[in-house]
Amino acid sequence: MASIYPGRFILTTAPGDEQIAFNETRAVDETAAFVMRLGGGEVLAESQSGFRGISGGFKKSPPVFIRHIAPADIEAVKPFEVAEAVIGGLDKTRVFSVQARASNEAEARAFQSELAGLLVNRGYELDVKNPHQIISAYLKNGRVLAGASCDGDNLSDWAGGRIRFKKDDKMISRAEFKLLEAAHVFKLSFKAGGRALDLGAAPGGWSRVLAGYGMSVAAVDPAPLDSSLSAVDSIRHYKTTAGDFIKNHLEERFDIIVNDMRMDARLSAEVLISAKTLLNDGGFCVMTLKLAEKNKQKSCARALAALTGHYEATGARQLFHNRSEVTAVLTPAVNKRPRA
């Protein structure tokens, strides 16, 4: 039989950032406490407000380093035990999906399939792509930590925040996944026929993605772009530094500015501040903040603080395809004049 532990949930972050994840959780709920580290960036925690309280807190104050949260108030061994435990909290009028995780992917798929089948046999409707209810299951050492939640409560649509993209044969670098993931997570809209500025573009992965959305791209980098991009008419390479391009193209205007340069987060923020005048009304920026291994949370906060007054961070998250960095989406800050 399944055991019930009210208030337990699983946090997922990058391996090594478990303490940061816990700090972000305590920021929205002081009653949160560690239960155990599960490994691989996974933490089992608990709080008096439970999963729903934590999820609600994160909706008001989104975390940066936590990628995914899932309820884990059920501890069991077999799929039928999980099914029996979650049925009382499921709504038969709403479709569901199962998200199972394990170090052995075949084991996770088998458990997921069996649990879904049990619920379908009980009259629940399965919809993997657009579920209203999600049953999360984490398999480790012969035990299963599980729970049910509503769509939109887990921070990510993908189990553990591990979003996957099909590899394109024309892909230049894995960095392309970062921009694709940012577009999905932050629900970005790239304007077909619009203009994009790619600072630190080489070898050209982000430029290729932007061109794929139908944008005209100014790719700025002293280093060469991948030879395959020479045949892409919508990409123009400016073989210069970001600073020199900005100074010499003050009359230019762009709908989006992206910055994936390999430099200190504060310095990269300063480059983006100087590029603000090149952004069209209604435009936005996407940048990665490169963080040192030590004091990641503080380094990220300082970089975002440096942008204050110039930009507003509409989103900031350490994505699955990020490494020691955080992806931020920025819109120009509106300077409101005081009323007379």
C-alpha positions in Angstrom: 0.0 0.0 0.0 1.0 3.6 -0.6 2.2 5.8 2.2 1.0 9.4 2.4 3.3 12.3 3.4 1.3 15.5 3.2 3.3 18.6 2.1 6.1 16.9 0.3 7.3 17.9 -3.1 10.4 17.6 -5.4 12.5 20.5 -6.6 14.6 20.2 -9.8 17.6 22.4 -10.5 21.0 22.0 -12.1 23.3 19.5 -10.3 25.2 21.3 -7.6 22.6 24.1 -7.2 20.4 22.3 -4.7 21.1 24.8 -1.9 20.1 27.7 -4.2 16.9 25.9 -5.0 16.2 25.5 -1.3 17.0 29.2 -0.8 14.5 30.2 -3.5 11.8 27.9 -1.9 12.4 29.4 1.6 12.0 32.8 0.1 8.3 32.1 -0.7 7.7 29.8 2.3 9.7 29.9 5.5 8.3 26.6 6.7 10.0 24.7 3.8 12.5 22.1 4.9 14.9 19.6 3.3 13.9 16.0 3.5 16.8 14.6 1.4 18.9 15.1 -1.7 17.9 12.7 -4.4 20.8 13.4 -6.7 21.1 14.9 -10.1 19.8 18.3 -9.0 16.7 16.8 -7.4 15.6 17.6 -3.8 12.8 16.2 -1.8 11.4 18.9 0.5 8.3 19.6 2.5 6.4 22.5 3.9 3.3 23.3 5.9 1.7 24.9 2.9 2.5 21.9 0.7 2.9 21.7 -3.1 0.0 24.0 -3.8 1.4 26.7 -1.5 4.8 26.5 -3.0 3.4 26.6 -6.5 1.3 29.6 -5.7 4.3 31.4 -4.2 6.4 30.7 -7.3 3.6 32.1 -9.5 3.8 35.4 -7.6 7.6 35.4 -7.3 9.1 33.1 -10.0 12.3 31.4 -9.1 15.4 31.7 -11.3 17.3 28.5 -10.6 14.4 26.0 -10.0 13.4 24.4 -13.3 10.5 22.2 -12.1 8.5 21.3 -9.1 6.3 18.3 -8.6 4.1 17.0 -5.7 5.5 13.9 -3.9 3.1 13.2 -1.1 2.7 9.6 -2.2 5.4 7.0 -1.6 4.7 3.6 -3.2 6.3 0.7 -5.1 3.8 -0.4 -7.9 1.9 1.7 -10.5 -1.5 0.4 -9.2 -0.6 1.7 -5.7 0.0 5.2 -7.2 -3.2 4.9 -9.2 -5.3 4.0 -6.1 -3.7 6.9 -4.2 -4.3 9.7 -6.8 -7.8 8.7 -8.0 -9.5 10.6 -5.1 -7.9 13.9 -6.3 -8.5 13.5 -10.0 -11.4 15.0 -12.0 -12.9 12.6 -14.6 -14.1 15.6 -16.7 -10.5 16.7 -17.2 -7.8 15.0 -19.3 -4.6 13.8 -17.7 -1.0 12.8 -18.5 1.7 10.9 -16.5 5.2 12.2 -16.2 7.6 9.5 -14.9 11.3 10.0 -14.2 14.1 7.5 -13.4 17.8 7.1 -14.1 16.8 4.3 -16.4 14.6 5.9 -19.1 13.2 2.5 -20.2 12.0 1.9 -16.6 10.4 5.3 -16.5 8.6 4.8 -19.8 7.3 1.4 -18.7 6.0 2.8 -15.3 4.5 5.7 -17.1 2.7 3.5 -19.6 1.4 1.1 -17.0 0.1 3.9 -14.7 -1.6 5.7 -17.6 -3.2 2.5 -18.7 -4.6 1.8 -15.2 -6.2 5.3 -15.1 -7.6 5.0 -18.6 -9.2 1.7 -17.5 -10.8 3.6 -14.6 -12.5 6.0 -17.1 -10.0 8.8 -17.1 -9.0 10.4 -20.5 -5.4 10.5 -21.4 -4.0 13.6 -23.3 -0.2 13.7 -23.4 0.1 17.0 -25.3 -2.5 19.2 -23.6 -3.3 17.7 -20.1 -5.3 19.5 -17.5 -4.0 17.2 -14.7 -0.5 15.7 -14.3 0.5 12.7 -12.3 4.2 13.0 -11.5 6.3 9.9 -10.5 9.9 9.8 -9.5 11.5 6.4 -9.4 14.6 5.7 -7.3 15.9 2.6 -5.5 12.7 0.6 -6.0 10.5 3.3 -4.5 8.2 5.8 -6.2 7.5 9.4 -5.1 4.4 10.6 -6.7 1.6 13.2 -6.7 -1.0 14.9 -8.8 -1.1 18.6 -9.9 -2.9 20.9 -12.3 -1.4 21.9 -15.6 0.7 25.1 -15.2 1.6 24.4 -11.5 4.9 22.6 -12.1 6.9 25.6 -13.6 7.7 23.5 -16.7 5.5 21.4 -19.1 8.3 18.8 -19.2 9.1 16.3 -16.5 12.0 17.7 -14.5 12.1 20.7 -16.8 14.0 18.5 -19.3 12.6 19.9 -22.6 13.8 18.1 -25.7 14.1 19.4 -29.3 14.6 17.3 -32.4 18.2 17.8 -33.7 18.4 19.6 -37.0 20.9 18.3 -39.5 21.8 21.9 -40.3 22.4 22.8 -36.7 25.6 24.8 -36.1 25.9 24.5 -32.3 24.0 23.2 -29.2 23.6 26.9 -28.2 20.6 26.9 -30.6 18.7 24.8 -28.1 19.0 27.6 -25.6 17.2 30.1 -27.8 14.6 27.6 -28.8 14.0 26.7 -25.1 13.8 30.4 -24.2 11.2 30.9 -26.9 9.1 28.1 -25.4 9.5 28.9 -21.7 9.0 32.6 -22.0 6.4 32.4 -24.8 8.4 34.7 -27.1 7.1 35.9 -30.4 9.7 36.5 -33.2 8.4 38.9 -35.8 8.6 37.5 -39.3 10.1 40.2 -41.5 11.5 42.0 -38.5 15.1 42.8 -37.7 17.3 41.1 -35.2 20.7 42.0 -33.8 22.9 39.1 -32.6 25.8 40.3 -30.5 28.7 37.9 -30.2 27.1 35.8 -32.9 29.9 33.4 -33.9 29.6 30.6 -34.9 26.1 31.7 -35.8 23.7 29.3 -34.1 21.4 32.0 -32.7 21.5 33.9 -36.0 20.4 30.7 -37.8 17.5 30.3 -35.4 16.3 33.9 -35.8 16.6 33.7 -39.6 14.5 30.5 -39.4 11.8 32.5 -37.8 11.8 34.8 -40.9 13.9 37.7 -39.4 16.7 39.7 -41.0 19.7 39.3 -38.8 22.7 41.5 -38.2 25.3 39.0 -36.8 28.1 40.9 -35.0 31.3 39.1 -34.1 35.0 39.5 -35.0 35.2 35.8 -35.4 33.9 34.0 -38.6 30.5 32.5 -38.8 29.9 29.0 -39.9 30.4 28.6 -43.7 26.9 27.3 -44.1 25.5 30.8 -43.3 27.1 32.4 -46.3 24.2 31.1 -48.3 21.6 32.6 -46.0 20.6 36.0 -47.5 18.8 37.1 -44.4 22.0 37.0 -42.3 24.6 39.8 -42.7 27.9 39.3 -40.8 29.6 42.4 -39.3 33.1 41.4 -38.5 33.6 43.8 -35.5 33.1 44.0 -31.8 29.7 44.6 -30.2 30.9 47.9 -28.8 32.1 49.2 -32.1 29.0 48.1 -33.9 26.8 50.0 -31.5 28.8 53.2 -31.7 28.9 53.1 -35.5 25.2 52.1 -36.1 23.3 54.5 -33.8 20.7 55.1 -36.6 19.9 51.4 -36.8 16.7 49.9 -35.2 16.0 46.3 -34.3 12.9 44.4 -33.1 15.0 42.0 -31.0 18.6 42.1 -29.6 20.2 38.8 -28.4 23.4 38.4 -26.5 25.1 35.1 -25.8 28.6 36.5 -25.5 31.1 34.6 -23.3 31.9 37.3 -20.8 31.3 38.2 -17.2 27.6 38.8 -16.6 28.0 42.4 -15.4 30.1 43.3 -18.5 27.6 41.7 -20.8 24.8 43.7 -19.1 26.7 46.9 -19.8 27.0 46.0 -23.5 23.2 45.5 -23.6 22.6 48.8 -21.8 24.6 50.6 -24.5 22.6 48.8 -27.2 19.2 49.9 -25.7 18.9 52.9 -28.1 18.9 50.5 -31.1 15.8 48.7 -29.9 12.4 49.5 -31.6 9.4 50.4 -29.5 7.8 47.1 -28.4 11.1 45.3 -28.9 12.8 43.0 -26.4 16.2 41.4 -25.6 17.3 37.9 -24.8 20.6 37.4 -23.1 22.5 34.8 -21.2 24.2 35.8 -17.9 27.5 33.8 -17.5 28.0 33.0 -13.9 31.0 31.8 -11.9 30.6 28.5 -10.1 30.8 30.2 -6.7 28.0 32.6 -5.6 25.8 32.0 -8.7 22.8 33.4 -7.0 24.5 36.6 -5.9 26.2 37.1 -9.3 22.9 36.7 -11.1 21.2 39.2 -8.8 24.0 41.7 -9.3 23.8 41.5 -13.1 20.0 41.9 -13.1 20.4 44.8 -10.7 22.8 46.5 -13.1 20.1 46.4 -15.7 17.6 48.1 -13.5 16.5 51.5 -14.7 17.4 50.5 -18.3 15.5 47.2 -18.7 12.8 45.2 -16.9 13.4 41.5 -16.6 10.1 39.9 -17.7 11.7 36.5 -17.2 14.9 35.0 -15.9 15.5 31.3 -15.6 18.4 28.8 -15.6 17.1 26.7 -18.4 17.7 23.0 -19.0 20.0 23.8 -21.9 21.9 26.4 -19.9 25.1 25.4 -18.1 26.6 28.0 -15.7 24.3 30.7 -16.9 20.9 32.2 -16.7 18.7 33.3 -19.6 17.0 36.6 -19.2 14.3 38.3 -21.3 14.3 42.1 -21.0 12.1 44.9 -22.1 13.1 48.6 -22.0 12.2 50.2 -18.7 9.6 52.9 -18.9 10.6 56.0 -17.1 7.4 57.4 -15.6 7.2 61.2 -15.1 5.8 62.4 -11.8 2.4 64.0 -12.0 2.3 67.8 -11.7 
